[in-house]
């Protein structure tokens, strides 16, 4: 069973729903998906102005939520999966406490969706996709996640050194609008803004994103019809 935790933001809940559907549709083995809804988590810190999402800090609770056992994947909610997530699972079966795509770029824009400012820091976007070896991440207690600075968490200063961070190929966290177009991307990340926002409705992979949304809506409509039909039959 592949455990997957999805960042959930009430401002773009549809984006997380599309990601979840794409994961279910493309997976070739059992997966368990948990949306990280802020009100259900042991988070006590107030949301700071520079947090662009509700899961900016809560993502680091994944090892705790897994009882510091086994492995788990965290994904930002504004992604779209185009390949079997099991491929990533096999790639990251290593001793590293955490594995990420080690981005090396400077954001092209100063603003993100809903007018949030871009925060510039070393290892930016590394934490948007993390595969945890939970037993080796016991430093990430709820207290640390609530009290530590954003840089401490997102720059992986809770590890002794950077050699403990495993590397994932960049096609597993393709940054739309920041990297050149890549039709072979396996996991698409609409980091500047999901296609659910008008300003990004024509961005790279937006058509595929809307196709996935249509599949999700069709599934819901069919499911609703079946439920009503079964009730009438009774």
C-alpha positions in Angstrom: 0.0 0.0 0.0 1.4 3.4 -1.0 0.5 6.1 1.5 -0.1 9.5 0.0 -0.8 12.8 1.8 -2.2 15.7 -0.2 -1.9 19.4 0.7 -5.5 20.7 1.0 -6.3 24.4 0.7 -9.9 25.7 1.0 -9.1 28.4 -1.6 -8.5 25.7 -4.3 -10.1 22.5 -3.0 -11.0 21.6 -6.6 -7.3 21.4 -7.4 -6.7 18.8 -4.7 -9.7 16.9 -5.9 -8.4 16.8 -9.4 -5.0 15.6 -8.2 -6.6 12.9 -6.1 -8.6 11.7 -9.1 -5.5 11.7 -11.4 -3.6 9.6 -8.8 -6.4 7.1 -8.5 -6.8 6.8 -12.3 -3.2 6.3 -13.1 -2.1 4.1 -10.2 -1.5 0.4 -10.9 -1.4 -0.8 -7.3 -3.3 0.1 -4.1 -2.9 3.6 -2.8 -4.2 5.3 0.4 -4.8 9.0 0.0 -5.2 11.4 2.9 -6.1 15.1 2.3 -4.3 17.2 4.9 -7.2 19.4 6.1 -5.9 22.0 8.6 -8.7 21.7 11.1 -8.1 18.0 11.5 -4.5 18.3 12.3 -2.5 19.1 15.5 -1.6 22.6 14.3 -1.6 25.5 16.7 0.5 28.1 15.0 -1.3 31.1 13.5 -1.2 31.4 9.8 1.5 33.9 8.9 1.0 36.4 6.0 3.7 34.8 3.9 2.1 31.4 3.9 0.6 31.0 0.5 -1.3 27.8 1.4 -3.0 26.3 4.4 -0.5 23.4 4.3 2.7 25.4 4.2 3.8 23.9 7.6 1.4 21.0 8.2 3.1 18.9 5.4 5.9 18.2 7.9 3.4 16.3 10.1 3.4 13.3 7.7 5.9 11.2 9.6 4.1 11.9 12.9 0.7 10.9 11.3 2.3 7.7 10.1 3.5 6.9 13.7 7.1 7.3 12.4 6.8 4.0 10.6 7.1 3.0 6.9 7.2 5.4 4.0 4.8 8.0 2.7 4.6 10.6 -0.1 3.5 14.2 0.4 2.3 16.2 -2.6 1.2 19.8 -2.9 -2.4 20.1 -3.8 -1.9 22.0 -7.1 -0.4 19.0 -9.0 -1.6 16.6 -11.7 -0.3 13.1 -11.9 0.3 11.8 -15.4 2.0 8.5 -14.6 1.7 5.6 -12.2 2.8 6.9 -8.7 4.2 3.5 -8.1 7.1 4.4 -10.4 8.0 7.2 -7.9 7.6 4.8 -5.0 10.1 2.4 -6.4 12.6 5.2 -7.3 12.6 6.4 -3.8 13.1 3.1 -2.0 16.4 4.3 -0.5 17.8 4.8 3.1 17.4 8.6 2.8 15.2 10.2 5.5 13.5 12.2 2.7 13.8 12.4 -1.1 12.8 15.4 -3.2 13.3 17.0 -6.6 16.2 19.3 -6.0 15.1 22.4 -7.9 17.7 25.1 -8.8 15.9 28.1 -10.2 14.8 31.7 -9.5 11.0 32.4 -9.7 10.1 34.4 -12.8 7.2 36.2 -11.2 7.0 38.1 -7.9 3.4 37.1 -7.3 1.5 33.7 -7.1 -2.2 33.0 -7.1 -4.6 35.2 -5.1 -1.8 37.9 -5.0 0.5 36.1 -2.6 4.1 37.2 -2.8 6.8 34.7 -3.8 9.1 33.9 -1.0 12.7 33.5 -2.1 14.9 31.1 -0.2 17.4 28.3 -0.8 15.8 24.9 -1.6 12.5 26.6 -2.8 9.9 24.1 -3.8 11.9 21.1 -2.6 9.3 20.4 0.0 6.4 20.5 -2.5 7.0 16.8 -3.2 8.6 14.7 -0.4 8.9 11.0 0.0 9.5 10.3 3.7 11.3 7.4 5.4 9.2 8.1 8.5 11.3 6.3 11.0 14.3 8.6 10.2 12.2 11.7 10.5 11.5 11.6 14.3 12.8 15.2 14.6 9.5 16.3 13.0 7.3 16.3 16.1 4.1 18.4 16.3 5.9 20.8 18.6 8.8 21.3 16.1 6.3 21.7 13.2 4.3 24.3 15.2 7.2 26.2 16.7 10.1 26.1 14.2 10.6 28.8 11.5 9.6 28.2 7.9 13.2 28.2 6.8 14.1 25.6 9.4 11.4 23.3 8.0 11.5 24.0 4.3 15.3 24.1 4.1 15.5 20.7 5.8 17.6 22.0 8.7 15.9 19.3 10.9 18.4 17.0 9.2 22.1 16.9 10.1 23.2 17.7 6.6 22.1 17.8 2.9 23.7 14.5 2.1 20.7 12.9 3.9 18.3 14.2 1.2 17.7 11.8 -1.7 17.3 13.1 -5.2 14.2 12.5 -7.5 14.3 13.2 -11.3 12.8 16.6 -12.2 10.0 15.1 -14.3 8.4 14.1 -11.1 7.9 17.8 -10.1 7.7 19.8 -13.2 7.2 23.5 -12.3 4.7 25.0 -14.8 5.6 28.5 -15.8 9.1 28.2 -14.3 10.6 25.4 -16.4 10.5 25.0 -20.2 7.5 23.0 -21.4 8.0 19.2 -20.9 5.5 16.9 -22.5 7.2 14.0 -20.8 6.5 15.3 -17.3 5.2 12.6 -15.0 3.9 14.9 -12.2 2.9 18.4 -13.1 3.1 21.2 -10.5 1.1 24.4 -11.1 3.1 26.2 -8.5 2.2 29.7 -9.7 -1.5 29.0 -9.8 -3.8 26.1 -10.6 -5.9 26.2 -13.9 -8.9 26.7 -11.6 -7.9 30.3 -11.5 -8.8 32.4 -14.6 -5.2 33.9 -14.8 -3.8 30.3 -15.2 -6.6 28.7 -17.3 -4.4 28.6 -20.4 -1.1 27.5 -18.8 0.8 24.4 -19.7 -1.1 21.2 -19.1 -4.3 23.2 -18.4 -6.2 21.2 -21.0 -5.2 17.9 -19.4 -6.2 19.4 -16.0 -9.6 20.3 -17.3 -10.0 16.9 -18.9 -9.2 15.3 -15.5 -11.8 17.6 -13.9 -14.4 16.5 -16.5 -13.6 12.8 -15.7 -14.1 13.6 -12.0 -17.4 15.3 -12.6 -18.6 12.5 -14.9 -17.7 10.0 -12.2 -19.7 11.9 -9.6 -22.7 12.2 -11.9 -22.7 8.5 -12.7 -22.3 7.7 -9.0 -25.2 9.9 -8.1 -27.4 8.3 -10.7 -26.5 4.8 -9.5 -27.3 5.7 -5.9 -30.7 7.2 -6.9 -31.4 4.2 -9.1 -30.6 1.7 -6.3 -32.8 3.6 -3.8 -35.7 3.6 -6.3 -35.2 -0.1 -6.9 -35.5 -0.8 -3.1 
